[in-house]
Each structure stands twice: as structure tokens, then as C-alpha cells.
């Protein structure tokens, strides 16, 4: 597990820009082919949207599909809490982030206007300084528009990718299991929706690995129809406290569980004010790893999948 964490959390840790993700895919494809898996890409390429999910193994013949995102987030300017089971709260935080960035854009425009309005009357030193300042503001605003990649992303989501790879290594001979690495699922929900809209996958049992690097509580969330599968998985996770949480039909509307009929959503985090949240994603503090719990989770998932 530690070698895989080093590979996906350090060597191949940059997965934000399209160029970085292309490099990641070029390294991941031979990695899984060497294990004996077929590797295909579920892709959408448009002018403003470029999504490339990585399908590992035969997803159409497999009984179980284990998946997690592989793209990494941008750095948040505001304190950010990720809510795995509350999409509206995540959207609210995104809107606040967008509002702050808009204020910075507008403020930069006013500062540039004021500076260049007085440019002809400034001494030579201040002219040079104003040009440097304006160039710096333009570069900073450009970085805000394209997004500033977060420097470390173990919880969201290098640890998840490493866990998926570890499972793939251990279950390489089991054709009932396939794996999917989702693109544009952290930065947006495009890759997830591309996968979920595939009607041929509706009858598969999906295990969605979210933030599993650290957190006070491990949760296995699901709808009522998958309660037996959840109990089976929780039974294999010996040595760790697992909350088996069932969402009602009404509660499902705020989660990704609404898009897949049979899915277990595994995540670690903290319960605060009756909400389940994950701290420190999209910040430089996302470097913690609970390796023993990852090993327990890997062994439990392997036994549950029959790998």
C-alpha cells in the first residue's frame, strides 16, 4: 500500500490540468495492462469540456465495479469543507468561492484603471512599479480563472486511487470485478454523470470510494435496496468502526446515490451538527494518511468482492 501511495500521491500526484491528466493516463494504462486488465476510455471531447474516464477490466461483464475520481481539486481561497452526501452545501461553498474571485477581478480592474489613468504623471520609478504590479495582477487573475491546483491531495483523492490499484492487484484473476477511474468528478460532476448515464451499468453493484485517507468516522452509505450488500461489506471490515447509514428516498436527492440504483458510497470524515463532512480538502493540509485503516479497508473490500 505504501508503494502505491507514493506512486499516486507523489510521483503521479499532479492531475489537475488536461496535460497533467493525459500524462497520468499514459502511465496508468500500462500499469493496469501489466496486471492483465484491458484498459479503455469513456471520453467526451467538446470545446469547453474534456472528460476521459478510465475503464479497467470488462465493466459490462463484471458483477462489481469499484470506482473513484482521479482528477484533483483547485485550491480554495476560503476555508472549505467537503460534504460527500450534501451536494447543495458543496454548491453553496462553490458559489461563495466564485463571489470572492469575482470581487478580486473587479478590484483588480479598478486598481489597473486608477493606475493607468495616472500613468503619464507618475515618476519613472512608479511607472515601472505600476507596470510590474499590473502584470502581476493579470497573471494572478488568470490563475484564478483557470484554477490554482491544490499542492497535496491525499484524501481527495490519491489515497482512493492507491486503494483501487491495490484491490486491482489482489483481484486480477477475478473477472467479476472491474474498476473505473473518473475524470472531472472532483472539479465538477461531469465525469460521474457520464458514467452514471450509461444504461448498461444500471444493474451492476457499484462501490464508490471517496475520501478514505483520514477522518474520525468511516461510513458506508447506501439506499434501502442495498442494505444486505452494505451489511455484508461492513461484516468484512473487522478492526475498524464503520457506520452503516441508510438514506431515505427523499434524502437520496442530495447525494450521488440518486443516480445509481445499487451503490455503496464509502467515505471517512467527521460528524458535525448532524452533517457528515470532510476537512482540509482543497488545502495544503490534505497530507494525512491513516495507513492501518487503509489496509483494513483494502482487506475488507477484497474479501467482500471475493478477490
N, C-alpha and C positions, 0 to 999 in steps of 0.2 A: 504493500500500500504506500509506503513512504517513497519508493522509487516513482510510482505513478503520480503522487502528489508533487514531486519535484519536476516531473516531466510536464504535467498540465498546469501546475501552479507557478512554475518559474521559467522553464525552457520555452514552453508554448503558451505563456500567460497572456500575451497580447492578442486580444480577439475583439477589438472594438471597430476599427475601420474595415472597409471591404478588402483592402490589401492585406491586412493582418489576418482576416478570416480566410482569405484564399490560401495564404501560407499555412495556416492551421490545417485546412482541409487537405493540402498537399502532403502533410506529414501524417495525418490521421489515417488517410486511405491505405497506405502501405502497412501501417501499424496493425489495423484490423484484418487486412488481407493476409498478413503473415500468420494470423491466428486461425485462418481458414474461412473467414467470413466473406461473403460478397458485399460490396460497398456501392451504393447507388445514391443519387442526389435528387431530392424533391425540390425543384427550383422554380422560381418565378423571377423573371428579369424584365423590369419596366424602367422608364426614365427615372422615376424617383424611388422605386422600390426594387431591392435586390435581395432575395431570400434564397438560401440554399440549405435545406435540412439534409442531414446525413443519415441515410438508412443503412443499417449494419445487419446483415443477415436477411432472410426472406421474411419480410414483415407480413406478407399476405398468407403464408403458410403457418407462421408461428402462432402459438396459442397465447403467449405472453409477450408484451412489448414493454421494455424498460426505456424510459426516455428522460432527458433533462436538457436544459438550454446549454449552449456553448458560447454564445455571444456574451460580452461583459458590458457593464453599465458605464455611463459617463459619471464624472464626479459631481456631486450635488453641492451647490453653494449654501444651501440651508441644511440644518440638521434633518436627517431623513430616517424614517422607519418604514421598513417594508412589511406590508400586510399580505401574507400569502393567500388568505381567504377573505379578503375585502378589497375588491377591485376599485370600488368607488373611493375609498380612502387613499389608495395609491394615486388615483387620478387627481384627487384634490391636492395632494402634495406636488404632483407634476404641474398643476395649474399655478400654484404658488411659486414654484421654481421658474416657470415661464414668465410670470408677472415680474419677478425680481430681475430677470435677464432683460426684459423689456425696459425696465427703469434704467438699467445700466446703458442700454443702447441709446435711449432718449437723452440721458445725462451726458453721454459721450458726444452726441451730436451737438448739444448746446455748448459744451466746452470747446469743441472744434470750431463752431460758428463764432463764438466770442474771441477765440484766439486769432483766427484768420481775419476777423474784422479789424483787429488792432495790429495786424502783422506789419503793415507799412510803417507804423510809428514806433515799433519796438527797436531797441538796440540790437546789434549783431548777435550778441550772446543769447538774448532771449528769442531771437528769430530761430537760431539753431536749436535751442531748447524746445521751442514750440513745435518745430518740425519733428524732432525725435519723440516728443510726447504724443503728437498726433499719429505718428507711425505706430507707436506702442499701443495706442487706443484702438487703432484699426485692426492690429494683429489680435489684441485681446477680444475684441468684439467678434472677429472671425472665428476664434477658438470657441467662443460661447455658442455661436450659430451651429458649428459642426459638432460641438460637444468636446469636453476635455476628458480624455479617458481616465478612469479611476486607476490608480497605480497598482493596487493589490486587490484581488477578488477571490479569496479562497472560499468564502461562504456563498458568494453568488458570482461564479459558480465552479471554480476549479476543483473543489473537493467533490462535487457531484459528478463531474466528468471523470475524475480519477476513480470514483466508486463504480461508475458504469463500466469503465475499462477493466477494473478488477473482476467484476462479475462476468464480463465477456471472456476474460482469460480463463476463468474457472469453469465456465459452462460452454466452452467452444464446441463440444461434441453434441450438445443438446439442440436439435433443430426446432424444438418447440418454443425457443426463446429468440427474440430479435431485439435490436437496440436502435434508438433514434437519438441523434444529437440535433437539437432545434436551434435554428438561426433566428435572429430578430424576435426573441421572446423575452429577453431582459429589457432591451431598449424599447420594444413595443410588444404588441401581441400578434404580429403578422405571421411569424413562423409557426406559432401554436395554432392559429386559426387555419393555416394551410394544411397542417397535419390533421386537425380535428374535422375538417370538411371532407376528408377522404371517406366516402361511404363504405368502402371495402374494409375499413378498420373498425367499424362500429361494434362488431361482436367480439373483438379482442379484449383480453384483460390487460389494462394499462397500469403500469406502476410509474408514477411521475415523481422523480427525485428532485426536490427543490433545494433549499438551503440546509445542508447537513454537516457543515464544518464545526459549528459550535452553537450553544444555546442551552437554556435551562431545561427545556422540555422537548421531548421527541413526540411528534404527533403523527398518527395515521388517520387522515380524514377521508371520508367517502360518503356515498349516498346509502339509502336503506337497502337497495338491491344487492350491494356488495358487502354486506355485513359479515357473511360467512367467510369470504375471502380475507377480510380485514382481521377477523379473529384467528384465522389460520396463520397469517403473517405475524401478528403480534405474538402468537404462541411460539414462533421460532426465534423471536428476539429476546432470548434469555440473557439476564445480566444487565438489563437496562430498562428503565421505567418508560413505558410507552402509553400515551393517551390515545385510546380508540374513540374517535369522535365521529358521530353520525350527523350529517346535515339534513335538515328537512327540505322538502321540495321548495319551499319559499326561500330558505337560506342559500340554496344552491345558486340562485340567480346572481349572487355577488362573487362567485368563485369560478375557476376554470372547470370545476367538476360538472357544470351545467352542459358542457359541450360533448362530453364523453359518457355514454351510459354506464360503462364498467371501468371504474378507475379508482386507484388508491393514491392519494397525494401525501407523500412522506416529507416532513419538514421538521426542523428544530428551531426553537425560538423562545419567546418569553410571553407569559400571560400577564397582561396589564389592563386594568379597568375592563375586564371581561372581553378583551380583544387579544388575539394572538398576533404577535409582531416579531420581527427580526431586526436587531440593532446593527449599526455600523456598516451596513452595505452602502456602497457609493461613497465610501470614505477611506482614508489611509489606515483606518483601524481594522479593516477586514483582512486580518492576517492570522487570526486564531484558528487552531485546528485541534479538535478532540480526536486524536488518532485511535485510542482504545475504543471509543464508541463507534467510530467509522468501521473498525474491524468487526465489531459485534453486528453492526448493521449489514455489512457485506456478507458475513457468515449466515445471518438470518435470512437475508434475501436469497442467497444461494440455496439454502435448504427449502425455502418456500417455493422457489422456481423449479426445484428438482434438478439443479445443475450439478 
